[in-house]
Amino acid sequence: MRPLFIKFLIIIYIIILNFNSSLAKEFKYDVRAYNLNVMDINFNIDDEINNKITFSAESVGIVGFFVKVFAKSKVEFNDKSKNTWNYEYRYDKPSTNKYRVNKINFTKEKVLNFETDPPRTEDLTKKIPYNKEDYFGVIDPIFAVKKLFLIDKKNLDCDKKIKVFDGNIFYYLVMKKENVQIDFDSVFSYYKGKLQKCILTYQPISGYIPGDPNTPEQFKVDLYFGIVGDNYFPIYATTKGKKGIRLKMYLDSIQ
């Protein structure tokens, strides 16, 4: 999974799950570089009705013309108690016939088992090894954010830290509030008004190779929250991609 997708998948997990609703909702975002649309993102919250959450992303525009990539992720809960659940992520690059599927089974914040197809070929001696304690007190990227990052409009509490496993790397997601507000008005989003800034960072624990360019060992994402309905909701996000290119993501619509 490339660094760009790791970053924006993490952002999307936060965005998807900060919206508190008992009804299924579909959200659409577009990701831009130099004001050009490079990725379309769609996701659907259906956990209260059908016990699942789904997400998909696709490269578009000039980037999609040269390099077509797809990413899909889903969580399915086994019952309404949500004590046991399955997580699956799939990444496809049709031009090279490459794909990756990660599947994990969880119960009560513990990794029961996981599998990767095709099997990884990295030199395990270069990886930071898993520790026994890594498998406990951990949840998948989607359910982790829903459980710990729900924010209502009475208090924008961004000071959070959670442990996550995505089928390859154990890591922390750390979010902190900054005392910064902006007046937001963009042709790329329907939302207009004041936004509050928070900072998201990703801190790997184990399962990664230090210095590997495909692992964002340290990155920073600026998230800007506005009030939608009864909740603060990420309207706009920005981070640096490869070669320092500034990537921006805008909420396009809610259906």
DANOR-V445546 format. One line per field, one symbol per residue. phi: phi as a letter, one per 40 degrees, with the letter a starting at -180 (. if undefined). burial: + if it has 24 or more other ideal C-beta (glycine too) atoms within 12 Angstrom, else -. A space follows every 10 residues. Layout:
# DANOR-V445546
phi->???
burial->???
This chain:
# DANOR-V445546
phi->.cddcdcccc dcdccdbcbc acbcbbbbbb bbbfgccbab bbabcaccbb fabbaabacb gcccccbcbb bbaabbccac cgcbabbabb bbbdcbfcaa bbbbbbafgb ccaaabbcdc bccccccccc bdcccbgbac dccdcccbbc bcccaccccb abbbbbhbbc abbbbbcbcb bbcbabccac cbicbbcbbb bbbcbagbbd gcccbcdaab bcbbbbcbgb bcaccaaaac ccfgccbbbb ccabb
burial->++++++++++ +++++++++- +---+-++++ +++---++++ +++++-+--- -+++++++++ --+-----++ +++++++--- -+-+++++++ ++-------+ +++++++-++ +--+-+---- -------+-- ---++--+++ ++++++++++ +----+-+-+ -+++++++++ +++++-+--- ---+-+-++- +---++++++ ++++++++-- ----++--++ ++++++++-- +++++++++- +-----++++ ++-+-
